Amino acid sequence: MNEKSAVGYIHVYRCMMNGECYTWTINEYATDYYLGSIRRDNGINGLENALEAVRQHLDYQTDHNILNGIREIYHKYLKLVKN
């Protein structure tokens, strides 16, 4: 991973922790890993913040076909919050 990518991934993680929209798309594996880690380390409240950030990111992006996998991951974790 190059420095620019590393900075981008760190920024996305920070946005997830704060429930803020991010504009740089990370891959599906990283999205799933971040959400799982946030849930494990910060509980449901932390996961809710992260899901809000992912939702805002999905709304922000215009190429919805590319984000289908991320959308599926989002819904998987959303079910955990609702239960």
N, C-alpha and C positions, 0 to 999 in steps of 0.2 A: 504494500500500500504506500502510495506517495504521501508527502506531507500535506498537500491540499486535500486529499481524500480523508486523511486522518483528522484534520481540523474540521472538515464537514461532518464527519461522523460524531465527533465530540459535540459539535454545535447542535446536531439533531437530538442527541441524548439530553443535553441541557434543556432544549425546548420541550421534550417529552416530560421531563421532571417538573417543568413549570406550567405545563398545559398550554403551551404557546405554539402557534402555527410555525412550521418550518417549510422552506421552499425547495430545499435540495433533497431529492429522493435517494434513500438508501435502499439496499437490496432487501429481498424478502427474508433471507436468513437473518440479517442484522435486525430487521424490524421485529421478527419473532423473538430473537434473543433478547433484545432490549425490553420488550414488553414482559417477557417471562422473568427477567432479572429484576425489573422494577416491581413486579408483583411480589416476588420472593423477598426483596429487600425492603419494600415500602408498603406492602399490603394493598388492600383494595383501594384506599384513597390515592395512593401513588399511581396505581394502575388507571384509575379514573382520569387523573391528570394526563397521563400518557395517551390514553385513548382519545381524549379531547384534542390533543396535539395532532394525532394521526388523522382524526376526522377532519380537522381544519386543513391538513395537508392534502387529503383526498379531495376536499372541496376546492382547494386552490389550483390543483393540477388540471390541465385541460385534456391531456391524452389519457383518457380513462381506461383504455385497453391495456396499457402498460401496467397499470396499477391493480389489475384484477387480483393478483396474488396477495398484495398488501391489503386489499379490501377483504379478502377471505380471512386473513390473519386478524384484522381488526374485528370482524364479526365473531371469530372464535373467542377472543378475549372479552368482547362485549357480553357474550353469554355468561362468562364467569362472573362478571360484575352484577348482572341481573339476577343470578342465582345466589 
